Amino acid sequence: MTAPSILALYAHPDDESLVAGGVLARHAAAGARTAVVTATWSPDSHRAAELATALGILGAGEPRMLGYADFRVPDSAPGQPRFRDAPLEESVGRVVSHIRAFRPDIVVTHDAYGSSGHPDHRHTHRVALLAVHAAGLDGLHPLAGPAWQPGALYFTAHPRRACRALSDLLSGAGKHLHTVPDDRATAGVDVRPWLDRKWAAIRAHRSETARGHSLPALLSGLPPRDREAILGTEWFIRHTPGPHPGASANSPRSALAAAGGAVGRRPSYCLCPPAKWAAAADAVRSSAERAVMAPAGTRRGTASGVVAMRVNRRLTGGGPS
């Protein structure tokens, strides 16, 4: 079965590589279509050029930039409003256009905290949530193309215990990482087989790597083993947006959407393949330092009883091609 396609929506160039670079590389290597929409910075800026290099490394195509200004760098898009200041309906409509044009199975974006709490991260979460729901409704944004409902929406997350090393790294630089309770993370993807690509993509954002206490700069100062411990797993919270177009009333994806992710339902698209959940859960029990799990049990579609799991390389179709 072909790996599900992924459209990532993140606030700034380098966000995609830092928090979802492994998943993007993994799916691209499996033959899936992948793409990234970036909310801020001008398409003719140096950050856009760095983004193009990073996406080439990850196999995620050409940059798709909304071109708004960074909240903290107004000259990042001369003549354009800051992303947070742009009319919400306009921003959502532009993202809907990208969703309907690309027709992804999965959308990934920032969580409500926005990791560091950056205003652009938080606003991207809000815009993405609205756009994923609007994309499936043909009565909204009719000029953006035929309706398309992604099968799943995932929010980047940082479970407290699993991300303690990253939290400590940022704290030492006077920064704060917003974490979530461990049982809120519904997918943990082992991206170590693709870590070389992910790290190369992060380093492609050269201006960030050279900028003082930025996260890429802080990561560059770590020994490889410590860097792997931070970057080797990507964590997500799954949100079910609604029925997939063309799904019958009795199909699994329609049933899941109608039930709102009820206990016992299985997602039609997921970052951890459904048939591998139990085996993946067993695989992480022997790696307590690298994975955080809720109380033993089967992974469910709701927060209660969730297992936040690492997906072993042998369970996810092997390493990079």
Residue, then its C-alpha position, 0 to 999 in steps of 0.5 A: m500500500t502506498a504511504p499516505s501523502i503529507l502536506a505540512l504547514y509551518a510558520h517559518p522556514d526551518d520549522e518543517s525540518l526541525v519538527a517534521g523533517g524525519v516524517l517528511a523524509r520517511h514518507a517521501a522515501a516510501g514513494a508518498r507525495t509530500a509538500v510544505v506550506t510556509a506562512t512567513w518570509s518573502p519568496d525572494s528572501h534568503r530564507a526562501a532559498e535556504l528552504a528550497t535546499a532543505l525541501g530538496i533534501l527531504g524530498a518535499g518539492e518546491p517551497r509553497m510560501l504564503g509570503y506574510a511577514d514574520f511577527r518579529v521580523p517585519d522586513s522579512a516580507p516588505g510591503q506585506p502584513r505580519f501573518r498575525d495581522a492579515p485578515l483571518e479569512e484571507s489566510v485560511g482561504r490561501v491555505v485551503s487553496h493549497i490543500r485542495a490543489f495538493r489533496p493530501d491524506i494527512v496535514v501536519t502543523h504546530d500544536a496550540y502551544g506552538s512549541s516555543g510559544h512564538p506568535d506565528h506558531r500559534h497563529t499557524h495552528r489556528v489557521a491550519l485547523l480552520a483551513v483543514h475543516a473548510a477545505g472539505l466544505d464545498g460551500l466555503h472558499p468556492l474559488a479555491g477549487p473542488a472540496w477535499q477533506p484530508g483524512a487526518l490532521y496531526f499537531t506537532a507535540h512535545p511530551r514532557r518526559a520524552c522531550r526533557a533533553l530538548s527542554d533543558l537545552l532551550s532553558g539553558a539558552g533562556k528559552h522555554l519549550h511548551t510541553v504536553p502531558d505524556d498521554r496527549a501524544t498519540a503518535g511517536v515516530d522513530v525517524r533515526p533511519w532518516l536522521d542524516r537527511k533531517w539534520a542536513a535539512i536543518r543545516a541547510h537553513r544556514s542563517e538560522t544555524a549561524r544565529g546565536h541561540s537559535l535552536p539549529a545553532l544550539l543543536s549544532g553545538l551538541p555531540p551527535r549522540d545527544r543530538e540524535a536523542i533530541l531529533g530521533t523521535e517526532w511526536f504528534i497529537r492526532h485530530t480527526p477533521g471529518p469524512h474523506p471525499g468519496a467515502s461511503a457511509n459504511s467505510p472505516r474513514s467515514a465511521l471514524a469521522a462520524a464517531g469523532g475518533a471513538v474508542g475502538r475506531r481505527p484511523s484511515y490514515c496515520l503516521c504509525p500504520p494501524a497494523k503495526w501498533a501492537a508490535a510498535a508498542d512492544a518494541v518501545r517497552s525495552s527503550a524507556e529512555r527513548a520513549v514515553m508510554a501511557p499505562a499499558g494497553t492498546r492504542r486508542g483513538t482518544a486521549s485516554g489509554v493512549v500509547a505514545m509510541r516509537v515506531n521501530r525501523r523494521l515496522t515502517g518499511g525500512g530505512p531511507s532509499 
